[in-house]
Amino acid sequence: MSEFNLEILTPEKQFFSGAVEDAICPTSDGDIEILKGHQNLVAALGRDEIKLKINGEWKTAVVEDGFFEVRPDKVIIFAMYCDDISDYKSAKAKREETIKREQEIYKENLSKEKINNIDISKFIISAHRRNKSINFK
């Protein structure tokens, strides 16, 4: 079977570079299969699995967002994220935990801000009742 060069790049690393026999890339409209001699193409990359056939064996990885370009001499995939499925599950769990922690911190800070605003309002009302002027600098 004919091979072609394929490269997968992310902002953090070069995930893959080498010869493949077949590639199946996800798009928002469905998967596109790429074989040697495929016509030139630029397409948006969806969030899903990418499949590469290397030495007769299918390898699967997970990609998130980006685009890919099919050129006469090679295919280049630019993804915001790409990793093995096992690494993806671990990274996704870590991201979800980080998001949850950040949301908790935001809620806590928002609560503190509301309390501070209430305290300031009470002070202003109290000063107004005592007919004292407040000088803001």
C-alpha angles and dihedrals in degrees: 000000000000119000132207134190119261131182129190117199131184129179088258103042152342101269098187141359124173150077120314134179097211138002130196114198125189121233132174088259096049138282123321119208115212123201130172110290095026113159119261111278143166117197140165114257117230131211106268144080123317117207125206126187108214121175091344094307126106117232121192130205135166123246132189123200129322133094141268134219126207111206129177091254102034149349119246121196118195110193131173087220134009130165145134113291094249091051090045093056091050093046092046091052090050092048091049091050091049091049091049091050092048091050090052091050090048092051091047092050091046090052091050090048091052091050091049091049091050091049091050091048091050090050093050092048091047092049091047091052091052088050092236119145121233119217115208116197 
